[in-house]
Amino acid sequence: MKKRVLLLSLAAALVTGFTVTSCSSDDDFGVTAKQNGKLTLNFTGEGITSYKGINVEIMELNTGNIIKQSLESGVTSFTFDIPYGSYKITANGVVIMSNEETRAAGVGQTDLSSPSQALTIHLHAQKFHEDFIIEEVFFTGVRTPDNKNYNSGRYFKITNNTSKTLDAANLIIGQSNFYTTSDDNPTPYNTNYYFPVKGVMILTSNTPKLVQPGDFIVVADNAIDHSQNTPTAYDLHKADWEFPSTNPAMGQVDNPSVLNADIIFSTTNFNMFLLHNRGFESYVIARFPAGENKETFLQNQKYDYTYVNSAGQVTARSRYSIPNSWIIDGVNNSIPTNFVHTLTSASIDSGWTSVGATDSDANRYGKSVRRKVSGQMSNGRNIYTDTNNSSNDFTKDAVPSLKDGIVHLH
């Protein structure tokens, strides 16, 4: 299909208006002697014929200051100047492909050091929409009253954010192979096409697991009442799936009344799916397309890569990757003082969320990342914000929603 390039010159916000978020009281990114240039962005994407609205975020990397611009439907060019600097640009919005609306996003980076600069951002459409979302991830765990780590009781909360009934049986949960807090420059590596993983589990079920609009499922690290072990932990015995470990040191117990997730790949000992309790990882949920299953995944989705280690030697690794075309949602997690990069395509998640202000923050325990509520469905359940940008969609340092147990609205 012929590519259509949408030329969008970012310049004076006379038509749509823009907002500037600054870390200081200055609106010029801290530059004493102002020197501005014009930044022109060219958006391109296979099969995109037009767009209905794109939100653009321009971050100056040295200061963290942000310009946000909403491009309205039908507007193809407008102009404003920005100061010289190093910029990361994220575009996220709705486009028309094959006469249908779909979400698409892209990222780019450039140094603006001349009167005019052009940058092409490739927009990638999200293959799935109107499906489950990751509403919450509780990865920090809790501390016991005597200030020791309680090494269980973490969970994923996955929600039907649509107006139709969805089947959660055989959903895939993927755990990132890499960290958002470091970059080993692996080869090959392209987040626009796949998501490398070090852990994969399938929510195995021989029968449908139907979830009504606005309702949710819980996938828990041991579906037991953890408050019986320590009063600071939560009652997760009503979870829908659990991912227990066979590691005897973890003291984990299987709940026979709850389905076990099938961990089909893990790089940890005892085949564990262990969440990083400082939040260095990203997670995705996905579905097998027609003709794909556990066996074909393990046969066809190997990800072999190399990187240069700290000693200067080339190291080879073998993992797996989930194609972006399978992924229905994702969330990047990081730490404000340690963030380096996101691990997903911008069409999946162009931002990131966090718990804790610094690495190993003692205040992170007992907190989670949770989606923001944007409204209510006709059945009284929440509608959650979903713009494919966790920086906007999630509440950081949130009180876990299952702190008082698992309760479904009826």
C-alpha positions as CSV (number, residue, x, y, z in Angstrom):
1,M,0.0,0.0,0.0
2,K,1.3,3.5,-0.9
3,K,2.7,5.5,2.0
4,R,1.3,8.9,2.6
5,V,3.5,11.3,4.4
6,L,1.8,13.7,6.7
7,L,3.8,16.9,6.9
8,L,3.3,18.6,10.2
9,S,5.4,21.7,10.9
10,L,5.5,22.4,14.6
11,A,5.4,26.1,15.0
12,A,3.5,29.0,16.6
13,A,0.4,27.7,18.3
14,L,-2.1,30.1,16.9
15,V,-4.5,27.4,15.7
16,T,-4.5,24.7,18.4
17,G,-2.5,26.1,21.3
18,F,0.2,24.4,23.3
19,T,1.2,23.9,26.9
20,V,4.7,24.0,28.4
21,T,5.6,22.1,31.5
22,S,8.7,23.3,33.1
23,C,10.9,22.1,36.0
24,S,11.8,25.7,36.8
25,S,10.3,29.1,36.6
26,D,11.9,29.7,33.2
27,D,10.0,28.9,30.0
28,D,13.1,28.9,27.8
29,F,14.5,25.6,29.1
30,G,17.0,27.4,31.2
31,V,18.9,29.0,28.3
32,T,20.2,32.4,29.2
33,A,20.8,33.6,25.7
34,K,17.8,32.6,23.7
35,Q,18.4,31.1,20.3
36,N,15.5,29.5,18.6
37,G,15.1,27.3,15.6
38,K,12.2,25.8,13.6
39,L,11.5,22.2,14.0
40,T,9.6,20.4,11.2
41,L,8.2,17.0,11.9
42,N,7.3,14.6,9.1
43,F,5.0,11.8,10.0
44,T,4.9,8.7,7.9
45,G,3.2,5.3,8.3
46,E,2.4,2.4,6.0
47,G,-1.2,2.5,5.0
48,I,-2.1,5.7,6.9
49,T,-4.3,7.9,4.7
50,S,-5.2,10.7,7.2
51,Y,-5.2,11.5,10.9
52,K,-8.0,12.6,13.3
53,G,-5.8,14.0,16.0
54,I,-2.3,13.5,17.2
55,N,-0.8,14.5,20.5
56,V,2.8,15.6,20.3
57,E,5.1,15.8,23.3
58,I,8.6,17.4,22.9
59,M,11.0,16.9,25.8
60,E,14.3,18.7,26.1
61,L,16.6,15.9,27.3
62,N,19.0,18.1,29.3
63,T,16.4,19.8,31.5
64,G,13.4,17.5,31.2
65,N,11.2,20.4,30.2
66,I,8.2,19.5,28.0
67,I,6.1,21.1,25.3
68,K,2.8,19.5,24.6
69,Q,0.9,20.1,21.3
70,S,-2.5,18.7,20.2
71,L,-2.8,18.6,16.5
72,E,-6.5,18.8,15.5
73,S,-8.2,16.8,12.8
74,G,-7.7,18.3,9.4
75,V,-4.8,20.6,10.4
76,T,-1.8,19.7,8.2
77,S,0.6,22.5,8.9
78,F,1.3,25.2,11.4
79,T,4.4,26.8,12.8
80,F,6.3,27.8,16.0
81,D,9.9,28.2,17.2
82,I,11.6,26.2,20.0
83,P,15.0,26.9,21.7
84,Y,18.1,25.0,20.6
85,G,18.6,21.8,22.5
86,S,18.4,18.0,22.4
87,Y,14.9,16.7,22.0
88,K,12.9,13.5,22.2
89,I,9.6,13.7,20.4
90,T,6.6,11.4,21.0
91,A,3.5,11.3,18.8
92,N,0.4,9.4,19.8
93,G,-3.1,9.6,18.4
94,V,-5.7,8.4,16.1
95,V,-5.2,7.8,12.3
96,I,-7.3,6.4,9.4
97,M,-6.1,3.1,7.9
98,S,-8.2,1.1,5.5
99,N,-11.1,3.5,6.1
100,E,-11.0,2.7,9.8
101,E,-9.9,4.5,12.9
102,T,-6.9,3.1,14.8
103,R,-4.4,4.2,17.3
104,A,-0.8,4.9,16.2
105,A,2.3,6.3,17.7
106,G,6.0,7.0,17.1
107,V,9.0,8.5,18.7
108,G,12.0,10.4,17.4
109,Q,15.1,12.2,18.7
110,T,17.1,15.1,17.3
111,D,19.5,17.9,18.2
112,L,18.2,21.3,17.2
113,S,21.3,23.5,16.7
114,S,20.5,25.4,13.5
115,P,17.7,27.8,12.3
116,S,15.7,24.9,10.8
117,Q,15.7,21.1,11.4
118,A,13.5,18.4,9.9
119,L,12.8,15.0,11.5
120,T,10.7,12.1,10.2
121,I,8.7,10.1,12.8
122,H,7.4,6.7,11.7
123,L,3.9,6.0,13.1
124,H,3.2,2.4,13.9
125,A,-0.5,1.4,14.3
126,Q,-1.6,-0.7,17.2
127,K,-2.8,-3.9,15.8
128,F,-5.3,-4.7,18.6
129,H,-7.7,-2.3,20.2
130,E,-10.9,-2.6,22.2
131,D,-9.4,-5.3,24.4
132,F,-8.0,-5.9,27.9
133,I,-5.7,-3.3,29.5
134,I,-3.3,-3.6,32.3
135,E,-5.1,-1.7,35.1
136,E,-2.5,-2.2,37.8
137,V,0.8,-3.8,38.6
138,F,1.8,-4.4,42.2
139,F,5.5,-5.3,41.9
140,T,7.0,-3.7,45.1
141,G,5.6,-6.2,47.6
142,V,5.4,-5.3,51.3
143,R,7.6,-5.3,54.4
144,T,6.7,-7.2,57.5
145,P,6.1,-5.4,60.8
146,D,9.8,-6.2,61.8
147,N,10.9,-4.5,58.5
148,K,11.8,-7.6,56.5
149,N,10.8,-8.3,52.9
150,Y,7.8,-10.5,52.3
151,N,8.7,-12.3,49.1
152,S,5.2,-13.0,47.7
153,G,1.8,-11.5,47.2
154,R,2.5,-9.4,44.0
155,Y,-0.1,-9.3,41.3
156,F,-1.3,-8.1,37.9
157,K,-4.8,-6.7,37.6
158,I,-6.1,-6.9,34.0
159,T,-9.4,-5.1,33.1
160,N,-12.0,-5.2,30.4
161,N,-12.1,-1.5,29.4
162,T,-14.6,-2.1,26.6
163,S,-18.3,-2.3,26.2
164,K,-18.3,-5.9,25.2
165,T,-17.6,-9.2,27.0
166,L,-14.0,-10.5,26.6
167,D,-12.4,-13.9,27.1
168,A,-9.3,-13.8,29.2
169,A,-8.5,-17.5,28.7
170,N,-5.0,-18.1,27.3
171,L,-3.9,-14.5,27.5
172,I,-0.1,-14.0,27.5
173,I,1.8,-11.9,30.0
174,G,5.4,-11.0,29.0
175,Q,8.2,-9.7,31.2
176,S,10.8,-7.5,29.6
177,N,14.3,-9.0,29.1
178,F,15.9,-5.6,29.4
179,Y,15.7,-2.8,32.0
180,T,14.4,0.7,31.5
181,T,17.3,1.9,33.7
182,S,20.2,0.8,31.5
183,D,21.0,0.3,27.8
184,D,23.4,-2.4,26.7
185,N,22.9,-1.5,23.0
186,P,22.0,-5.0,22.0
187,T,22.2,-6.2,18.4
188,P,19.7,-6.7,16.8
189,Y,17.0,-4.7,18.6
190,N,14.0,-2.9,17.3
191,T,11.1,-2.1,19.6
192,N,8.9,-1.2,16.6
193,Y,8.5,-4.8,15.8
194,Y,9.0,-7.0,18.9
195,F,9.2,-7.1,22.7
196,P,12.2,-9.2,24.0
197,V,11.2,-11.2,27.1
198,K,12.9,-13.1,29.9
199,G,9.6,-14.4,31.3
200,V,6.4,-15.5,29.6
201,M,3.3,-17.0,31.1
202,I,0.0,-18.1,29.7
203,L,-3.3,-17.8,31.5
204,T,-4.1,-21.4,30.6
205,S,-7.7,-22.5,30.7
206,N,-9.6,-25.3,28.8
207,T,-12.8,-23.3,29.1
208,P,-13.6,-19.6,28.3
209,K,-13.0,-17.1,31.1
210,L,-15.5,-14.4,30.3
211,V,-15.1,-11.0,31.7
212,Q,-17.9,-8.4,31.6
213,P,-17.4,-4.8,30.6
214,G,-15.5,-2.9,33.4
215,D,-14.7,-6.1,35.3
216,F,-11.2,-7.5,35.9
217,I,-9.1,-10.6,36.5
218,V,-6.3,-10.9,39.0
219,V,-3.1,-12.9,38.3
220,A,-1.3,-13.3,41.6
221,D,2.0,-14.5,43.0
222,N,0.3,-17.1,45.1
223,A,-3.4,-16.9,45.4
224,I,-3.7,-17.1,49.1
225,D,-4.6,-14.9,52.0
226,H,-1.2,-13.4,52.5
227,S,-2.4,-11.4,55.5
228,Q,-2.4,-14.7,57.4
229,N,1.4,-14.6,57.1
230,T,1.9,-10.9,57.8
231,P,-0.7,-8.3,58.6
232,T,0.9,-5.9,56.0
233,A,0.1,-8.3,53.1
234,Y,-3.1,-8.7,51.1
235,D,-5.8,-11.4,50.7
236,L,-5.4,-12.7,47.2
237,H,-7.1,-16.1,47.6
238,K,-9.9,-15.1,45.1
239,A,-7.5,-14.5,42.3
240,D,-8.3,-15.9,38.8
241,W,-4.8,-17.3,38.1
242,E,-1.7,-17.7,40.2
243,F,2.0,-18.1,39.3
244,P,3.5,-20.1,42.2
245,S,7.2,-21.0,42.3
246,T,8.7,-24.4,43.1
247,N,11.5,-22.6,45.0
248,P,11.3,-23.9,48.6
249,A,13.1,-20.9,49.9
250,M,10.2,-18.7,48.9
251,G,7.7,-20.5,51.1
252,Q,5.0,-20.6,48.4
253,V,1.9,-22.7,48.6
254,D,-0.3,-23.7,45.7
255,N,-4.0,-22.9,45.9
256,P,-5.8,-25.9,44.3
257,S,-9.0,-23.9,43.7
258,V,-7.2,-21.3,41.5
259,L,-5.8,-22.0,38.0
260,N,-2.1,-22.0,37.6
261,A,-0.6,-19.9,34.9
262,D,1.7,-21.8,32.6
263,I,5.2,-20.3,32.8
264,I,6.5,-21.4,29.4
265,F,9.8,-19.5,29.5
266,S,11.9,-18.0,32.4
267,T,15.5,-17.1,32.9
268,T,15.3,-17.5,36.7
269,N,15.9,-20.5,38.8
270,F,13.0,-22.8,39.5
271,N,11.2,-21.4,36.5
272,M,9.9,-18.4,38.5
273,F,8.1,-15.3,37.2
274,L,9.6,-12.9,39.7
275,L,8.7,-9.2,39.4
276,H,11.5,-6.7,40.0
277,N,10.5,-4.9,43.2
278,R,12.2,-1.6,42.3
279,G,10.3,-1.3,39.0
280,F,13.1,-1.6,36.4
281,E,10.9,-3.7,34.0
282,S,8.1,-3.4,31.5
283,Y,5.2,-5.8,31.0
284,V,2.8,-6.6,28.1
285,I,-0.3,-8.6,27.6
286,A,-0.8,-10.4,24.3
287,R,-2.9,-12.9,22.4
288,F,-1.9,-15.8,20.2
289,P,-3.1,-15.1,16.6
290,A,-4.9,-17.8,14.7
291,G,-2.6,-20.7,14.1
292,E,-0.2,-19.8,16.9
293,N,0.2,-21.4,20.3
294,K,2.7,-22.3,23.0
295,E,4.6,-24.7,20.8
296,T,4.8,-22.4,17.8
297,F,5.9,-19.6,20.0
298,L,8.8,-21.6,21.5
299,Q,9.7,-22.8,18.0
300,N,9.6,-19.6,16.0
301,Q,10.1,-16.6,18.3
302,K,13.6,-17.1,19.5
303,Y,15.5,-13.8,20.0
304,D,19.3,-14.2,19.7
305,Y,21.3,-11.0,20.3
306,T,24.8,-9.8,21.3
307,Y,26.0,-6.9,23.4
308,V,29.4,-5.6,24.6
309,N,29.8,-6.3,28.3
310,S,31.6,-4.1,30.9
311,A,34.9,-5.8,30.2
312,G,34.6,-4.9,26.5
313,Q,33.8,-8.4,25.3
314,V,31.0,-9.4,23.0
315,T,28.5,-11.5,24.8
316,A,25.8,-13.6,23.1
317,R,22.4,-14.3,24.7
318,S,19.3,-16.3,23.6
319,R,15.8,-15.2,24.7
320,Y,12.4,-14.9,23.2
321,S,10.4,-12.0,21.8
322,I,6.7,-11.3,21.5
323,P,5.8,-9.7,18.1
324,N,4.1,-6.3,18.5
325,S,1.3,-7.5,16.3
326,W,0.3,-9.9,19.2
327,I,0.4,-7.3,22.0
328,I,-2.8,-5.7,23.2
329,D,-1.4,-3.5,26.0
330,G,1.8,-2.7,27.9
331,V,3.3,-0.6,30.6
332,N,6.8,0.6,31.1
333,N,8.1,1.0,34.7
334,S,11.2,2.9,35.8
335,I,12.6,5.2,38.5
336,P,12.8,9.0,38.0
337,T,16.5,9.2,38.9
338,N,17.5,6.2,36.8
339,F,15.3,6.2,33.7
340,V,17.2,5.6,30.4
341,H,14.6,4.4,27.9
342,T,11.3,2.7,27.3
343,L,11.2,-0.9,26.2
344,T,8.1,-0.9,24.0
345,S,7.1,0.6,20.8
346,A,5.4,3.9,21.2
347,S,2.2,2.4,19.7
348,I,2.1,0.1,22.8
349,D,3.4,2.6,25.4
350,S,5.2,5.8,24.7
351,G,5.7,6.7,28.4
352,W,6.5,5.2,31.7
353,T,5.3,5.1,35.3
354,S,7.0,4.4,38.6
355,V,6.9,3.7,42.4
356,G,9.5,5.5,44.5
357,A,11.5,8.7,43.9
358,T,14.9,7.1,43.9
359,D,16.5,3.7,43.5
360,S,15.9,1.4,46.5
361,D,13.4,3.9,47.9
362,A,12.3,2.5,51.2
363,N,8.9,4.2,50.8
364,R,8.0,2.2,47.7
365,Y,6.8,-0.9,49.6
366,G,3.0,-1.4,49.7
367,K,2.5,0.9,46.6
368,S,1.6,0.1,43.0
369,V,1.1,1.7,39.6
370,R,-2.6,2.1,38.8
371,R,-4.5,3.5,35.8
372,K,-6.4,6.8,36.2
373,V,-10.2,6.7,36.1
374,S,-11.6,8.8,33.2
375,G,-15.4,8.1,33.7
376,Q,-18.0,5.5,34.4
377,M,-19.7,2.8,32.2
378,S,-23.5,2.5,32.2
379,N,-23.1,-0.5,34.6
380,G,-21.4,1.7,37.1
381,R,-17.9,0.3,36.6
382,N,-14.9,2.5,35.9
383,I,-13.6,3.5,32.5
384,Y,-9.8,3.9,32.6
385,T,-7.6,6.3,30.7
386,D,-5.9,4.6,27.8
387,T,-3.8,6.9,25.5
388,N,-0.9,4.4,25.2
389,N,1.2,6.7,27.3
390,S,1.8,5.5,30.9
391,S,3.2,8.9,31.9
392,N,-0.3,10.2,31.5
393,D,-2.4,7.1,32.0
394,F,-1.1,5.8,35.4
395,T,-1.0,7.1,38.9
396,K,2.5,6.7,40.5
397,D,3.0,5.6,44.1
398,A,-0.7,4.5,44.3
399,V,-2.5,2.7,47.1
400,P,-3.0,-0.9,45.8
401,S,-6.6,-1.5,44.8
402,L,-6.6,-5.0,46.4
403,K,-5.3,-3.9,49.7
404,D,-8.6,-4.9,51.3
405,G,-9.0,-8.0,49.2
406,I,-10.5,-8.8,45.8
407,V,-14.0,-7.4,45.4
408,H,-16.0,-7.3,42.1
409,L,-18.9,-5.0,41.6
410,H,-22.2,-6.6,40.6
